[in-house]
Amino acid sequence: MTDGVVSIARTTNVVVASMWREILVANGIRAEVGGTATATSVYAMMPMLSQIDVFVFEEDADRARELIEQAEREAAREDGETARGSGDGG
């Protein structure tokens, strides 16, 4: 039996939300991205989202949160390694 759908992560960055969704899908978790349009960009005339949620079935929520947290830790570690390497002159 499938439980309801829950939001397991929220961001204001559509690229990040899409990346999280792809991580979940790659790990066998059905996920969708949704948000609320609150304004229109003057430059592109496209909706700007104030919040973007990643939704999964409730039964997958714990595992999905763990996968996103793991991905964020790995990204932070890689950013730190890049920052340390950028000052070596070449």
N, CA, C and O atoms as a GROMACS GRO file, in nm:
protein
  360
    1MET      N    1   0.084  -0.119   0.000
    1MET     CA    2   0.000   0.000   0.000
    1MET      C    3   0.088   0.124   0.000
    1MET      O    4   0.186   0.130   0.074
    2THR      N    5   0.055   0.221  -0.081
    2THR     CA    6   0.133   0.343  -0.094
    2THR      C    7   0.076   0.450  -0.002
    2THR      O    8  -0.044   0.476  -0.002
    3ASP      N    9   0.165   0.512   0.076
    3ASP     CA   10   0.125   0.623   0.161
    3ASP      C   11   0.116   0.748   0.077
    3ASP      O   12   0.128   0.743  -0.045
    4GLY      N   13   0.094   0.861   0.143
    4GLY     CA   14   0.084   0.988   0.075
    4GLY      C   15   0.217   1.036   0.022
    4GLY      O   16   0.321   0.972   0.040
    5VAL      N   17   0.213   1.150  -0.043
    5VAL     CA   18   0.332   1.214  -0.098
    5VAL      C   19   0.375   1.323  -0.001
    5VAL      O   20   0.292   1.398   0.050
    6VAL      N   21   0.506   1.332   0.024
    6VAL     CA   22   0.559   1.431   0.117
    6VAL      C   23   0.676   1.506   0.053
    6VAL      O   24   0.745   1.454  -0.035
    7SER      N   25   0.696   1.628   0.100
    7SER     CA   26   0.813   1.706   0.059
    7SER      C   27   0.930   1.665   0.146
    7SER      O   28   0.918   1.663   0.269
    8ILE      N   29   1.042   1.632   0.084
    8ILE     CA   30   1.159   1.589   0.162
    8ILE      C   31   1.274   1.688   0.153
    8ILE      O   32   1.372   1.676   0.225
    9ALA      N   33   1.261   1.787   0.064
    9ALA     CA   34   1.366   1.889   0.052
    9ALA      C   35   1.307   2.013  -0.014
    9ALA      O   36   1.212   2.004  -0.092
   10ARG      N   37   1.365   2.128   0.018
   10ARG     CA   38   1.316   2.255  -0.037
   10ARG      C   39   1.435   2.344  -0.069
   10ARG      O   40   1.533   2.350   0.006
   11THR      N   41   1.425   2.413  -0.181
   11THR     CA   42   1.529   2.505  -0.224
   11THR      C   43   1.465   2.616  -0.306
   11THR      O   44   1.347   2.609  -0.340
   12THR      N   45   1.542   2.719  -0.336
   12THR     CA   46   1.495   2.823  -0.428
   12THR      C   47   1.565   2.811  -0.562
   12THR      O   48   1.544   2.893  -0.651
   13ASN      N   49   1.647   2.708  -0.577
   13ASN     CA   50   1.727   2.689  -0.697
   13ASN      C   51   1.673   2.570  -0.777
   13ASN      O   52   1.679   2.456  -0.732
   14VAL      N   53   1.619   2.598  -0.896
   14VAL     CA   54   1.558   2.492  -0.977
   14VAL      C   55   1.661   2.390  -1.023
   14VAL      O   56   1.629   2.273  -1.040
   15VAL      N   57   1.784   2.432  -1.043
   15VAL     CA   58   1.890   2.339  -1.084
   15VAL      C   59   1.920   2.240  -0.972
   15VAL      O   60   1.934   2.120  -0.996
   16VAL      N   61   1.929   2.290  -0.851
   16VAL     CA   62   1.954   2.204  -0.735
   16VAL      C   63   1.839   2.106  -0.716
   16VAL      O   64   1.861   1.987  -0.694
   17ALA      N   65   1.717   2.155  -0.725
   17ALA     CA   66   1.599   2.067  -0.710
   17ALA      C   67   1.600   1.957  -0.815
   17ALA      O   68   1.570   1.841  -0.785
   18SER      N   69   1.632   1.993  -0.938
   18SER     CA   70   1.637   1.893  -1.045
   18SER      C   71   1.748   1.792  -1.022
   18SER      O   72   1.731   1.673  -1.049
   19MET      N   73   1.862   1.839  -0.972
   19MET     CA   74   1.974   1.750  -0.942
   19MET      C   75   1.934   1.652  -0.832
   19MET      O   76   1.961   1.532  -0.843
   20TRP      N   77   1.869   1.702  -0.727
   20TRP     CA   78   1.822   1.613  -0.620
   20TRP      C   79   1.727   1.508  -0.675
   20TRP      O   80   1.737   1.391  -0.640
   21ARG      N   81   1.634   1.551  -0.760
   21ARG     CA   82   1.538   1.458  -0.819
   21ARG      C   83   1.611   1.348  -0.896
   21ARG      O   84   1.578   1.231  -0.884
   22GLU      N   85   1.709   1.386  -0.975
   22GLU     CA   86   1.784   1.288  -1.055
   22GLU      C   87   1.859   1.189  -0.966
   22GLU      O   88   1.866   1.071  -0.999
   23ILE      N   89   1.913   1.236  -0.855
   23ILE     CA   90   1.982   1.147  -0.761
   23ILE      C   91   1.882   1.044  -0.707
   23ILE      O   92   1.914   0.925  -0.700
   24LEU      N   93   1.765   1.090  -0.670
   24LEU     CA   94   1.664   0.998  -0.616
   24LEU      C   95   1.618   0.898  -0.720
   24LEU      O   96   1.610   0.778  -0.691
   25VAL      N   97   1.588   0.945  -0.839
   25VAL     CA   98   1.543   0.856  -0.946
   25VAL      C   99   1.651   0.752  -0.978
   25VAL      O  100   1.620   0.635  -1.000
   26ALA      N  101   1.776   0.795  -0.981
   26ALA     CA  102   1.887   0.703  -1.010
   26ALA      C  103   1.900   0.595  -0.903
   26ALA      O  104   1.956   0.488  -0.928
   27ASN      N  105   1.846   0.623  -0.784
   27ASN     CA  106   1.850   0.527  -0.675
   27ASN      C  107   1.717   0.456  -0.654
   27ASN      O  108   1.692   0.398  -0.549
   28GLY      N  109   1.631   0.462  -0.756
   28GLY     CA  110   1.507   0.386  -0.753
   28GLY      C  111   1.393   0.448  -0.676
   28GLY      O  112   1.296   0.380  -0.642
   29ILE      N  113   1.402   0.578  -0.647
   29ILE     CA  114   1.296   0.647  -0.574
   29ILE      C  115   1.222   0.739  -0.671
   29ILE      O  116   1.284   0.826  -0.733
   30ARG      N  117   1.093   0.720  -0.683
   30ARG     CA  118   1.014   0.808  -0.768
   30ARG      C  119   1.004   0.944  -0.700
   30ARG      O  120   0.964   0.953  -0.584
   31ALA      N  121   1.040   1.048  -0.773
   31ALA     CA  122   1.042   1.183  -0.716
   31ALA      C  123   0.991   1.283  -0.818
   31ALA      O  124   1.007   1.265  -0.939
   32GLU      N  125   0.930   1.388  -0.768
   32GLU     CA  126   0.881   1.497  -0.851
   32GLU      C  127   0.922   1.629  -0.789
   32GLU      O  128   0.940   1.640  -0.668
   33VAL      N  129   0.937   1.730  -0.874
   33VAL     CA  130   0.973   1.864  -0.831
   33VAL      C  131   0.853   1.954  -0.855
   33VAL      O  132   0.790   1.947  -0.961
   34GLY      N  133   0.822   2.037  -0.758
   34GLY     CA  134   0.712   2.131  -0.774
   34GLY      C  135   0.738   2.257  -0.695
   34GLY      O  136   0.812   2.255  -0.596
   35GLY      N  137   0.678   2.367  -0.738
   35GLY     CA  138   0.698   2.492  -0.668
   35GLY      C  139   0.585   2.588  -0.692
   35GLY      O  140   0.489   2.558  -0.763
   36THR      N  141   0.597   2.704  -0.632
   36THR     CA  142   0.496   2.807  -0.644
   36THR      C  143   0.554   2.928  -0.715
   36THR      O  144   0.652   2.986  -0.669
   37ALA      N  145   0.495   2.965  -0.827
   37ALA     CA  146   0.539   3.084  -0.898
   37ALA      C  147   0.491   3.207  -0.823
   37ALA      O  148   0.373   3.218  -0.789
   38THR      N  149   0.583   3.299  -0.795
   38THR     CA  150   0.546   3.418  -0.719
   38THR      C  151   0.572   3.547  -0.792
   38THR      O  152   0.522   3.652  -0.752
   39ALA      N  153   0.649   3.543  -0.897
   39ALA     CA  154   0.682   3.666  -0.969
   39ALA      C  155   0.723   3.629  -1.110
   39ALA      O  156   0.737   3.512  -1.143
   40THR      N  157   0.742   3.729  -1.192
   40THR     CA  158   0.788   3.706  -1.328
   40THR      C  159   0.920   3.778  -1.349
   40THR      O  160   0.933   3.896  -1.316
   41SER      N  161   1.016   3.708  -1.403
   41SER     CA  162   1.145   3.767  -1.431
   41SER      C  163   1.130   3.871  -1.542
   41SER      O  164   1.070   3.843  -1.645
   42VAL      N  165   1.184   3.988  -1.521
   42VAL     CA  166   1.180   4.095  -1.622
   42VAL      C  167   1.265   4.055  -1.742
   42VAL      O  168   1.232   4.091  -1.855
   43TYR      N  169   1.372   3.981  -1.719
   43TYR     CA  170   1.466   3.948  -1.825
   43TYR      C  171   1.415   3.838  -1.917
   43TYR      O  172   1.424   3.852  -2.039
   44ALA      N  173   1.363   3.733  -1.862
   44ALA     CA  174   1.325   3.618  -1.944
   44ALA      C  175   1.174   3.599  -1.953
   44ALA      O  176   1.127   3.511  -2.026
   45MET      N  177   1.098   3.680  -1.882
   45MET     CA  178   0.952   3.667  -1.879
   45MET      C  179   0.911   3.524  -1.841
   45MET      O  180   0.814   3.469  -1.894
   46MET      N  181   0.986   3.466  -1.749
   46MET     CA  182   0.957   3.332  -1.700
   46MET      C  183   0.926   3.342  -1.552
   46MET      O  184   0.978   3.430  -1.483
   47PRO      N  185   0.842   3.253  -1.502
   47PRO     CA  186   0.810   3.258  -1.359
   47PRO      C  187   0.933   3.232  -1.273
   47PRO      O  188   1.016   3.147  -1.306
   48MET      N  189   0.943   3.305  -1.165
   48MET     CA  190   1.047   3.282  -1.066
   48MET      C  191   0.981   3.210  -0.949
   48MET      O  192   0.870   3.246  -0.910
   49LEU      N  193   1.046   3.111  -0.896
   49LEU     CA  194   0.987   3.031  -0.790
   49LEU      C  195   1.044   3.072  -0.655
   49LEU      O  196   1.165   3.088  -0.640
   50SER      N  197   0.956   3.090  -0.559
   50SER     CA  198   1.003   3.125  -0.426
   50SER      C  199   1.049   3.002  -0.351
   50SER      O  200   1.142   3.008  -0.270
   51GLN      N  201   0.985   2.892  -0.377
   51GLN     CA  202   1.028   2.767  -0.313
   51GLN      C  203   0.999   2.652  -0.407
   51GLN      O  204   0.895   2.646  -0.472
   52ILE      N  205   1.093   2.562  -0.412
   52ILE     CA  206   1.079   2.443  -0.496
   52ILE      C  207   1.096   2.324  -0.404
   52ILE      O  208   1.196   2.311  -0.334
   53ASP      N  209   0.997   2.236  -0.406
   53ASP     CA  210   1.000   2.117  -0.322
   53ASP      C  211   1.028   1.993  -0.405
   53ASP      O  212   0.991   1.985  -0.522
   54VAL      N  213   1.094   1.897  -0.342
   54VAL     CA  214   1.111   1.765  -0.401
   54VAL      C  215   1.018   1.672  -0.324
   54VAL      O  216   1.028   1.659  -0.202
   55PHE      N  217   0.929   1.607  -0.397
   55PHE     CA  218   0.828   1.521  -0.337
   55PHE      C  219   0.857   1.374  -0.367
   55PHE      O  220   0.898   1.339  -0.477
   56VAL      N  221   0.834   1.290  -0.265
   56VAL     CA  222   0.846   1.146  -0.280
   56VAL      C  223   0.730   1.082  -0.204
   56VAL      O  224   0.662   1.148  -0.125
   57PHE      N  225   0.709   0.954  -0.229
   57PHE     CA  226   0.611   0.882  -0.148
   57PHE      C  227   0.663   0.872  -0.005
   57PHE      O  228   0.783   0.857   0.019
   58GLU      N  229   0.572   0.882   0.090
   58GLU     CA  230   0.607   0.882   0.231
   58GLU      C  231   0.695   0.762   0.269
   58GLU      O  232   0.786   0.775   0.351
   59GLU      N  233   0.667   0.648   0.210
   59GLU     CA  234   0.744   0.527   0.244
   59GLU      C  235   0.891   0.538   0.200
   59GLU      O  236   0.975   0.464   0.251
   60ASP      N  237   0.922   0.628   0.108
   60ASP     CA  238   1.059   0.648   0.060
   60ASP      C  239   1.128   0.769   0.124
   60ASP      O  240   1.244   0.795   0.096
   61ALA      N  241   1.056   0.842   0.208
   61ALA     CA  242   1.105   0.972   0.257
   61ALA      C  243   1.237   0.962   0.333
   61ALA      O  244   1.328   1.041   0.307
   62ASP      N  245   1.250   0.870   0.425
   62ASP     CA  246   1.373   0.861   0.504
   62ASP      C  247   1.494   0.833   0.416
   62ASP      O  248   1.598   0.898   0.428
   63ARG      N  249   1.481   0.736   0.327
   63ARG     CA  250   1.592   0.701   0.238
   63ARG      C  251   1.624   0.818   0.144
   63ARG      O  252   1.741   0.846   0.118
   64ALA      N  253   1.521   0.886   0.095
   64ALA     CA  254   1.542   1.000   0.006
   64ALA      C  255   1.617   1.111   0.077
   64ALA      O  256   1.709   1.170   0.020
   65ARG      N  257   1.579   1.142   0.200
   65ARG     CA  258   1.651   1.246   0.277
   65ARG      C  259   1.797   1.207   0.296
   65ARG      O  260   1.886   1.291   0.283
   66GLU      N  261   1.822   1.082   0.327
   66GLU     CA  262   1.960   1.035   0.346
   66GLU      C  263   2.042   1.052   0.218
   66GLU      O  264   2.157   1.096   0.224
   67LEU      N  265   1.984   1.018   0.105
   67LEU     CA  266   2.055   1.031  -0.023
   67LEU      C  267   2.088   1.176  -0.055
   67LEU      O  268   2.198   1.207  -0.101
   68ILE      N  269   1.993   1.267  -0.029
   68ILE     CA  270   2.018   1.408  -0.055
   68ILE      C  271   2.123   1.463   0.042
   68ILE      O  272   2.210   1.539   0.001
   69GLU      N  273   2.115   1.426   0.168
   69GLU     CA  274   2.215   1.470   0.266
   69GLU      C  275   2.353   1.420   0.227
   69GLU      O  276   2.451   1.493   0.238
   70GLN      N  277   2.362   1.296   0.183
   70GLN     CA  278   2.490   1.240   0.139
   70GLN      C  279   2.543   1.317   0.018
   70GLN      O  280   2.662   1.348   0.012
   71ALA      N  281   2.458   1.347  -0.077
   71ALA     CA  282   2.499   1.422  -0.196
   71ALA      C  283   2.547   1.561  -0.158
   71ALA      O  284   2.645   1.610  -0.214
   72GLU      N  285   2.480   1.625  -0.064
   72GLU     CA  286   2.521   1.759  -0.019
   72GLU      C  287   2.656   1.755   0.052
   72GLU      O  288   2.738   1.844   0.033
   73ARG      N  289   2.678   1.652   0.134
   73ARG     CA  290   2.808   1.638   0.202
   73ARG      C  291   2.920   1.618   0.100
   73ARG      O  292   3.027   1.679   0.112
   74GLU      N  293   2.895   1.533   0.001
   74GLU     CA  294   2.996   1.509  -0.103
   74GLU      C  295   3.024   1.635  -0.183
   74GLU      O  296   3.140   1.663  -0.216
   75ALA      N  297   2.920   1.712  -0.215
   75ALA     CA  298   2.939   1.837  -0.290
   75ALA      C  299   3.018   1.938  -0.208
   75ALA      O  300   3.104   2.007  -0.262
   76ALA      N  301   2.990   1.946  -0.078
   76ALA     CA  302   3.063   2.039   0.009
   76ALA      C  303   3.210   1.998   0.019
   76ALA      O  304   3.298   2.083   0.018
   77ARG      N  305   3.235   1.868   0.028
   77ARG     CA  306   3.373   1.820   0.035
   77ARG      C  307   3.447   1.852  -0.094
   77ARG      O  308   3.561   1.897  -0.091
   78GLU      N  309   3.382   1.829  -0.208
   78GLU     CA  310   3.444   1.860  -0.337
   78GLU      C  311   3.470   2.009  -0.352
   78GLU      O  312   3.574   2.049  -0.405
   79ASP      N  313   3.376   2.093  -0.306
   79ASP     CA  314   3.396   2.237  -0.310
   79ASP      C  315   3.516   2.278  -0.226
   79ASP      O  316   3.594   2.364  -0.265
   80GLY      N  317   3.530   2.215  -0.110
   80GLY     CA  318   3.644   2.244  -0.022
   80GLY      C  319   3.776   2.203  -0.086
   80GLY      O  320   3.875   2.275  -0.074
   81GLU      N  321   3.778   2.089  -0.152
   81GLU     CA  322   3.900   2.044  -0.219
   81GLU      C  323   3.933   2.136  -0.336
   81GLU      O  324   4.051   2.164  -0.360
   82THR      N  325   3.834   2.183  -0.408
   82THR     CA  326   3.856   2.275  -0.519
   82THR      C  327   3.911   2.407  -0.467
   82THR      O  328   4.003   2.462  -0.527
   83ALA      N  329   3.855   2.457  -0.356
   83ALA     CA  330   3.901   2.583  -0.300
   83ALA      C  331   4.045   2.573  -0.251
   83ALA      O  332   4.123   2.667  -0.268
   84ARG      N  333   4.081   2.462  -0.190
   84ARG     CA  334   4.219   2.445  -0.143
   84ARG      C  335   4.316   2.435  -0.258
   84ARG      O  336   4.428   2.484  -0.249
   85GLY      N  337   4.274   2.374  -0.368
   85GLY     CA  338   4.361   2.357  -0.484
   85GLY      C  339   4.373   2.480  -0.569
   85GLY      O  340   4.465   2.489  -0.651
   86SER      N  341   4.282   2.576  -0.554
   86SER     CA  342   4.283   2.693  -0.644
   86SER      C  343   4.391   2.793  -0.611
   86SER      O  344   4.421   2.878  -0.694
   87GLY      N  345   4.451   2.786  -0.495
   87GLY     CA  346   4.552   2.884  -0.460
   87GLY      C  347   4.694   2.838  -0.479
   87GLY      O  348   4.786   2.902  -0.429
   88ASP      N  349   4.716   2.727  -0.550
   88ASP     CA  350   4.851   2.673  -0.563
   88ASP      C  351   4.927   2.728  -0.682
   88ASP      O  352   5.040   2.685  -0.706
   89GLY      N  353   4.869   2.820  -0.757
   89GLY     CA  354   4.941   2.883  -0.866
   89GLY      C  355   4.942   2.804  -0.994
   89GLY      O  356   5.016   2.838  -1.087
   90GLY      N  357   4.863   2.700  -1.003
   90GLY     CA  358   4.860   2.634  -1.132
   90GLY      C  359   4.844   2.492  -1.124
   90GLY      O  360   4.839   2.425  -1.227
   0.00000   0.00000   0.00000
